Amino acid sequence: MKQNILSSIRVAFFAAWMVGLLASCHGIYDDLAPCSRGVRLRFVYDYNMEYANSFPKWVDCLTLFVYDEQGNYVGTYTGMGDELKDENYRMTIDLEQGNYHFIAYGGLSCAQTSFSFRSVPAPGLQWQDLRVEMHDAGRVSTTNLHPLFWGTLDINIDADIYKEETVHLMKNTNNIRVVLQHISGKPVDDKDFTFRITDDNTLFAADNSLIPNGTQVYAPWAQGCRTTGVTESGDAEVTVAYAELSTSRLVRENRPRLVISRKSDSKPVVDIPLNEYLLLLKSDRFHEMGDQEFLDRESDWSMVFFLDDSNNQEWIRTHIVVNDWVVRLNDIGFN
């Protein structure tokens, strides 16, 4: 009886020891596979004015760079196509224990991308070396820029599990639609005007800040005329001129300008500091939101300028319509 009890104890002890050994990442047998550890990443784009996740709708390709705690390049991971449209998409990465810095880009590895690396991240490079540049930098851009997204995450891997983490992305591209309308209802022809935005915003550092890269000129990627709406006097139809321009990130410290000129004599009819006028749209509901956050969250803008025949077709500086909001300008002194 005593022998049976001792035998049972030995068997139970041996079984427990084997279970512990097999569950450990550091067993005594070299041919045992190491335990899995790393991270499962979810990607979210809710840094918009709707505060809703639009990642599956907007991001069609994904690139993630991994760096160690010394800032050295570790590896590159990608996601493409339909898998990104799945709300349950996760990127799984195996990693050793340690601290890591992740930098993610959406829209950068697609065939239709409008941006590229000055130098491709690779062994021997650190995350601070990373630079992303717009393709048309230094030339007049007439491109409808492919949306570009950026995000970052610091993480510690300290256990033999896959940690669940989220990378939050922000959008680095904008579309600006400009409409010219005669207050009298007289048709406006887009071919009578040139539309330009100037800025210095074509080169990004790894932290998504802008690096001076020279003045960039943006011209329309689309323009034309539309007949719609009514005039203030009640006329049934109005023919307006419109232009759409696509720009890189708008940064508060920069001073981009929107200039609309008559082709007949090259005289500007509109010449305004773009950021200041876009910021007029910020509702009092968002009074706690910083200017830069507002410029980053909003990415689809529209501005309506009213022209006056009696003033040599210049813009009436009383009000404009920005994203369907009428903005009164009488007491505003922007230069």
VENUR-V791798 format. One record per backbone hydrogen bond with DSSP energy under -0.5 kcal/mol. CO is the residue of the C=O (numbers start at 0). NH is the residue of the N-H. If there is no record, write none. Layout:
co = <CO/CO>
nh = <NH/NH>
This chain:
co = <0/1/2/3/4/5/6/7/8/9/10/11/12/13/14/15/16/17/18/19/20/27/28/36/37/38/38/39/40/41/43/44/45/47/51/53/54/57/59/60/61/62/63/64/65/65/66/67/70/71/74/76/78/79/80/81/82/84/85/89/90/92/97/98/99/100/101/102/103/104/105/109/113/115/121/124/125/126/129/130/131/132/133/135/139/140/142/147/148/149/150/152/154/155/156/158/160/160/162/162/164/165/166/168/169/171/173/174/174/175/175/176/177/178/179/180/181/185/187/188/189/191/193/194/195/196/197/198/201/202/203/204/208/215/215/216/217/221/223/225/225/227/230/234/237/237/238/239/240/241/242/243/243/244/246/248/250/255/255/256/256/257/258/259/259/260/261/266/268/269/271/271/272/273/274/275/276/277/278/282/283/285/289/290/291/292/293/296/298/298/300/301/302/302/303/304/305/306/307/307/307/308/310/313/314/315/315/317/317/319/319/320/320/321/324/324/325/326/328>
nh = <4/5/6/7/8/9/10/11/12/13/14/15/16/17/18/19/20/21/22/23/23/29/31/94/162/40/92/164/90/166/168/53/47/50/53/57/58/59/80/106/78/104/76/102/73/74/100/70/126/67/65/63/61/82/83/84/85/86/88/91/40/38/156/68/154/66/152/64/150/62/148/112/134/132/124/72/128/129/205/117/203/115/136/138/141/218/144/171/105/169/103/101/99/157/97/160/37/162/39/164/41/167/43/46/149/248/246/176/300/177/244/302/242/304/240/306/184/181/189/191/192/262/260/219/258/217/256/215/133/210/131/207/204/198/217/140/196/243/241/227/239/237/233/230/227/239/187/225/179/223/177/220/221/175/173/250/253/273/274/197/258/271/195/268/269/193/265/261/314/259/257/273/276/277/278/279/279/280/281/285/286/288/293/294/295/296/297/48/174/300/176/322/178/304/320/180/315/182/310/312/313/311/313/307/316/317/318/328/329/321/326/303/322/324/321/326/327/319/331>
